[in-house]
Amino acid sequence: MVRERTIETSEGIQDGFTVEKYDQSMRIMRDKGIIKMELKPVLKLGMTDGHALEIGPGPGYLGLEWLKATRETRLTGLEISTNMIRTARKNAEEYGLSNRTEYIEGNAMELHFQDGTFDAFFSNGSLHEWEDPIRVFNEAYRVLKPGGRYCISDLRRDMNFIIKWYMKSTVKPKEMVNGLLSSINAAYTPKELETMKSGTSLMNARVKGNPFGLILTGLKNT
């Protein structure tokens, strides 16, 4: 039986100490090649050019790795946490990609962009924090150009307990263990995501689960 979902937060990670530890954790994941694995579905969908929107970039590693893997692309990261934005900008400078990135503070439930602004949008590990995912789905679809692709991935609450134990035992720094568990408990199941997208602009998106998480992908109709 899958435990009931427990809301984690709708305000992102604001505390400076926690942001620092989260950045360390994501950097370790990058160095282990995990971020590149999480990037594969994005690239496989053909999201390899133009201007992309990343919702909830955190410290920015996924988007920065996307920029490294593509040419003449640009990235706008929408992040709710001021401290995360500061960290993402610092990391973009370290990557030498400040000229191709823009990080802005805001809530994805109301995107202050014109219709059809972006060639693609993606998000990883942020869905479970969205206060109203349906509003975000519709807003993100609105600002996507016709023919644009999208990819939303996250943890899954119904993961096998062995997988959960493995993730808990390997996460570093250890200060992030409680955050990992609360994120898993706030995450959705593939079945819940399938139901949630029905009736939204992403109703035709494909939902797929894997041992660690779930992924929603699709294409905006031309």
Secondary structure, DSSP 8 states (H G I E B T S, - for coil): ---------SS----HHHHHHHHHHHHHHHHTTHHHHHHHHHHHTT--SSEEEEES-TTSHHHHHHHHHSSS-EEEEEES-HHHHHHHHHHHHHHT-GGGEEEEE--TTS--S-TT-EEEEEEES-GGG-S-HHHHHHHHHHTEEEEEEEEEEEE-TT--HHHHHHHHHH-SSGGGHHHHHHHHHH---HHHHHHHHTTSTTTT-EEEE-SSEEEEEEE---
